[in-house]
Amino acid sequence: MRSTYLKYHLIKKAKMRTIEEHFGKELPFVRKVCDRFTLDSEIYQIDEGILAKVYHEGIEGDLDGAKMKALYEYGIAKRLYDSKISVPCPKGVFLVPIKTNSTERYPSFVMEYISGYTLRELENTDFRDRTHDLVQKAQVELEKAEKLGFIPKDLCLSNLLWSPNTNEIYLIDFTQWKDHSLSLKPRR
């Protein structure tokens, strides 16, 4: 209990860097990419090849809550990526603007941008006949994640991303995943 309490307060007090400080340049643009994550976050492309997941808590003023969610999701994505499981490359947790030239910054999970479709979106495209094979590819990645101790709690076609450029399937959206070895969420 004490170590969880200590981790929570250390994370809460940690100073976050802005995305500009991390990459060493001003962002050329910020644009909202999609509305598919409207339950708890919004996705913005903040540079060529870079996405930021901005949590609604941060936009609504709960910056500590948004930071905790971003760190939790980043921790899971980083461990999956380091274990060679197919996920977008996690870049970190940074303060990110959601408007070009804005001074307001929000705690965000920053990751590689992968151009593609969720398997839910494929149902309305010419690629819909590939869904079965892609689900089988995703199952292989999910089995690898489960061997590491992860439990995906919100597994659905919207959380599986397919890139037609590489024919790879990527696991996305880890906010509801459980990892008992990663205890960044405070106990109540």
N, C-alpha and C positions, 0 to 999 in steps of 0.2 A: 504494500500500500504506500509506504513512504517513498519508494523509488518512482512510482507512477506520479505521485504528487510533485516530487522534485522535477521530473521530466517535464510535466505540464507547465510549471512555473518558469523553468529555464527556457522553454520554447516560447512562452508568452512574453518573456522579457527580451528575447533575442531581437536584435535590430535586423530588419530585412533590407536587402539591397534593392534598388530599383532595377528594372530590366535594362535601362540605359547604362547604369553603372556596370552591370555584368557584361554586356556585350561591347561596352566602350564606344557607343555611338548613339545618336538620336534615332528614334524609330521613323522610318520613311512613311509608314501608314499604319492605321489600326482600322480593321473592318470586322464587323460581326459576320461569322461564317455560316452559322446555322441556328435554328431554333429547336434542334432535336433534344437539347438538354435543359429544357425550360423548368423542370421540376426543382432543381437545386443550383443551377449554374447557367452561364452563357459562354459560348466559345468565340474567341476573337483571333483572327490572324494578325499578328503584330509585326511581322517581317516576312520576307520570303523564306518559306520553310519552317516557320515557328508559329505555334499556337499557344494561346493562354486560356485556361479554364478559370473563369472568374465566378466565384461563388456568390449567390444572392445575399448571404449574410453580410459580406463585405460591402456590397452596394447599398444595403439597408443600414449600414452603420456598425455592425458587429464585426470589427476587424479581427479581434482575437478568435472568434468562431470561424471566420473565413481562413485565417492562418492555420488553425488546427486542422481543418478539412484539407487544405492544400498540402500540408506536411504529411498527413496520413496517406493521402492518395499518391503523393510523390514517393513516399517510402515503399509502398506496395509496387508501384510501377518500376522503380529503380531495382528492387530485388528481382522482379520478373525479368526485366531487361538484362540484368547482369547474369541471370541464369539461362540466357539464350531463348527466352520465351518471346514469342512474336507480339510485341507491344511497341507503340511509337516511342522513340528515344526520349526519356525524361531529361529535361534540362535543369530543373530546379524549381524553387518557390521564390517568387520575386514580387515586388510591387509593380503593377502594370496599369497603364492608362487604358480606358476603354473608348477614348476619343482622341483623335490626332491633335497635338498641341495642347492637351489638357494638363493641368497641374495635379489633378486628383489621381491617386494611385490606389489600387486594390490588391490585397494578397491573392496570388494566383499560382496555379500549378502550370508550369511552362513545359511544353513538349514539342517534339518534331511534328511538322505538318505532313500528313499523308493524304494525298489526293485519292479519293475513292468514294465508295458507297457503303452505307451500313447494309447488312443483309435485309433489313426491313425495307430500305429504299430500293433494293434490287427487284422487289416484287413488281415495281412499276416501270421497269426498264427492259431493254432487249436482252439483258443478261440474266433474267429471272430463272432460266433453265439451269443455271450453274449453282443455284442455291444449295441443293442437296450435297454436291461435292464440296462446296465451301464450308458447310456445316460440319462435314467429316474432318476437314482440315482444322477447323476451330476446335473440334473435340480433342484432337491430338495435343494442341496447345493447352487446353483446359486440363487435360490429364497430367501434363507436366507441372502445371501450377498447383494442382491438388497434391501432387507428390511432395511439393515444398511446404505444404500445410495451409494453403489458401483455400478458402471456401467462398466461391462467388455466390452472393445472396440475391443478386438481381440479374441473373443471366437471361438475356433475351436477344433477339435478332438485331435490335438497335445498338447493342454493345459489341457487335462484331463488325469490323470494318474491312472491306475488301478493296485492294488497289488493283485496278485493271492493268496498270502500267507494269507491275511486278508479279501479278497473280498471287500475291501474298494475302493472308488473312491476319488481322491484328485484333487483339483483345483491347477494349477500351472501357473507360468509366469504372473506376475501382472504389468509388465512395461507399458502396455497400458491401464490399468484399471484407472478409474476416481473415485476419492473420494473427494468431495468438502469440507469435513471437515478437510482434511489433505493437507495443502498447503506448501509442502516442495519445490515445483518447483518454481523458481523465475519467476516473471512476467516480460514481456519485454515491 
